[in-house]
Structure formats: structure tokens, C-alpha cells
Amino acid sequence: MNHLFVDNLTVIDFAYLDGSRGLVGESWIVDVVLAGDLDEQGMVFDFSNVKRTIKRIIDERVDHRLVIPADYSGLKRDSDDPNAFHWTLKDGTRIFHRSPDEAIVWLSGDKVVPSTVARLLQQELQAVLPNNVKDIRIQLREEVIEGAYYHYVHGLKKHLGNCQRIAHGHRSPIRIDRNDHRDYDLEHDWAKRWKDIYVGSEEDVSSRSVDSQGVQYIRFDYEANQGEFSLSLPEHRVYMLDTDTTVELIAAHIADQCKAQFPHDSIRVKAFEGVGKGAIAER
């Protein structure tokens, strides 16, 4: 059997729901191995087609979507609205989400893990590959990060592409330099502050409420060119910005906060959005 591999084919930036962690932003690097017979060109699959076909399907199927484990006991789908559901966490708090169907992925099982998402992608890709390709293996892995990082979720209603979806996310490292020296304490402070957080924009807030148990909730609603989006979360799982939540504005916000803490020092924030990209703000 002949094998073709492509490491680092793409990065999937998405969000998923977890019974304990709630709404989690994630970034997984995709490695692919194809096994099969050689075609008339002496290839298992042309490298140019790997990006054109395989990368496109992977990106369309999971990237910038919300992945929902359909067998989780705390999931309740809305009988009146097929695009809406409630998610009860193990601590008893709740998440509500409504969006166009193209913004979500239903996954078998009660927990989102790389192997389950990989199997979903493998099944879909096998149907579009040529007959000489007998098997496909996908590995989804996290970036190795030496230092602080956080998982965050957001939605960018003004974006013309898939970033407009209200619940997509990233696993992101952060670097903060103070007076030209790396400040590891500041980095870890922000990583702790933004552990499994939803970064929301004040202009998207439609309501705030308190339930019978005294839990405060915040709801976001907006309409983008893909449709109408709604998300309700416990307020302690949300970090609010007065601006939009692009990575440029996130970097600027963190830099402003650090500058306020150390007004006489120079601050440089390198905030990542997933793997290998992001924004820099200096104060």
C-alpha cells in the first residue's frame, strides 16, 4: 500500500460545548495521510488536489462552526425552532444558542474529542476521493505552546465571511513585553482571566437577567448576512468589550489594561488568534 502525507494542511478554528467547561474555543492543526494505489501519474493523489479538495471540505465542515455533542444528557433541542437549543452544564447553569444551520455541526457522542471529529471528516472525505484512494487518516492536534494561552469564543457580526458566526473560537497564546522584557506574570494573569471565556461586544447585548437561583445571564442577538444569531450565557463566563472583538481590538484592549496597570512602562502585546496569526498593540 502506498501512502501520501501532508502535515499542517490547515488549522480548524472553531468552538464546542462541554458539560463542565461550557463554551470552548479551540484551534486544531490538521495532518492527513492517504493510502491507496498509484494512479496513471504514479501518485496516490496530486498534492495540488489535497489543498483544493481535502482542505476545502475540512474548512467548510468544521472551521468557524460550533460543534455540539448530540448525545449529551443536558442538551435540549427546541421543538418549535430546529435551529435553537438549550445546554445545561453540570453546575446547573445554562447556555442558549440559535443560528442558521450552517453555523453548527452535530457530532455523535456526549463529548467533543479530536478522534470523533476526525472520524466525521474521514467519512465525508472518503466519499469525494478517487477510487484508487483506499483509506484516509486525519490527525487533529493542538499547537505546542511554550507559555501562557487561553481558549476564547466570539462572534463578529460585521465580518463578511464565517467569522460572523456568533460562536466560533480559538486556542491562542499571548506574549506581553514590559519595558522590552517578557512579563510572564502578566501573560499568565490574562490566560487565567480568559480561561474558556466568551468575549462579547456591548453593542450586541440584547438583555441581562437573573434566574431563580440568582445566576446572572447575558444575551447577545444580532443579524448578519448569513442570518440571525442568538447566544445566552452565564455572565461569569463572559468578558465584555466596549468595542467589537476582532483580534486587533483584543490586542489593543489588553495593551490598554496593562498600560493602566503600569502607566510608566512601555507595553507590547502580541495576541494570537489561533495558530500563527494575530495582532500587535504597543502602548
Secondary structure, 3 states (H helix, E strand, C coil): CEEEEEEEEEEEEEEEEECCCEEEEEEEEEEEEEEECCCCCCCCCCHHHHHHHHHHHHHHHCCCCEEEECCCCCEEECCCCCCEEEEECCCCCEEEEECCHHHEEEECCCCCCHHHHHHHHHHHHHCCCCCCEEEEEEEEECCCCCCCEEEEEECCCCCCCHHHCCCEEEEEEEEEEECCEECHHHHHHHHHHCCCEEEEEHHHEEEEEECCCCCEEEEEEEEECCEEEEEEEEHHHEEEECCCCCHHHHHHHHHHHHHHHCCCCCEEEEEECCCCCEEEEEC
